[in-house]
Amino acid sequence: MRTNGVVVRLSEQLTLSLRGAPRGLDAPDWGDAVDTWLASADPNTYALEEAFAGVHVLLTGTARGGEGPLGFIANEAQGEALPLARHGGTGRLFDPATVATIADAIESLSAKVVRQRLASDALSAAHPFAARALDDEDKEWLLAVLQGLMTFMRRAATDGAGVLVALR
């Protein structure tokens, strides 16, 4: 299954290899790795599926942008931009220190705030919910993806790993 968004846990070596690479993920030697990540076929990949826009709203309260570390999914101003045009998307690299900050921020987000954002207009307007009403199954799915992302980011932070966020 191909996904619209993934977060990839990267070793220190991979993080350093990508940092400052002029062609980024569009270089031929990255093609197979990117294909595997986008197919969610790598154990170091967390698939956001089509939930990335909704999870971003739950984290930030906004459809795009968002201040601070919680905006890491869809705020293109965060992280180091990496070309991913060959795969029809964008990639952003985050170093281990930033990953730790993001993990801490996600864990400090209160359940009350998340519940308020589940009922927000910003979430109702996010893909794929703009075309239909947001139901209880959608909300449970988004909460499950958010919980999985929190666990994934904490593990990456504990291991001192960088992450790549790739959206298509």
Secondary structure, 3 states (H helix, E strand, C coil): CCCCEEEEEECHHHHHHHCCCCCHHHCHHHHHHHHHHHCCCCCCEEECHHHHHHHHHHHHCCCCCCCCHHHCCCCCCCCEEEEEHHHCEEEEEECHHHHHHHHHHHHHCCHHHHHHHHCCHHHHHCCCHHHCCCCHHHHHHHHHHHHHHHHHHHHHHHCCCEEEEEEC
